């Protein structure tokens, strides 16, 4: 569960651990490079294998570092990485099995309030109502957060609030 149980006064952060592991040759995959903002590593991996932009990482789940490179970059507000991935063929609707059948990048941007990234993803064809398993959809997240600006952006690209019918 990440750093939940580490005392605040502990002299080591997640960034320190990542730098330590990287300096000792640890492999940093594309989703992890995207969520940590390591654009040099993103560029290096993209050059080695351009298809990685549309591959889900080996780790599944909601945690940062899991899922698609694009959803990781969108979640942490890395417009530079989002732009780079999109410019090199990343699919904003890349399904993340069991979690986000129509992609999680837009949902991640909406959840974190990254308006410019959400706008770019929508302009590049992101589905405006991406549902995420057991977490509603992007519209509901914007409603819950009271983010009128995000709601207007989503609506301008065709998003609607879909109220599920009771069975």
Buried (B, 14 or more C-beta within 10 A) or exposed (E): EEEEEEEEEEEEEEEEEBEEEBEEEEEBBBBBBBBBBBBEBBBEBBEEEEEBBBBBBEEEEBEBBBBBBBBBBBBBBBBEBBBBBBEBEBBBBBBBEEBBBBBBBBBBBBBBBBBEBBBBBBEBEBBBBBBBEEBBBBBBBBBEBEBEEBBEBBBEBEBEBEEEEEE
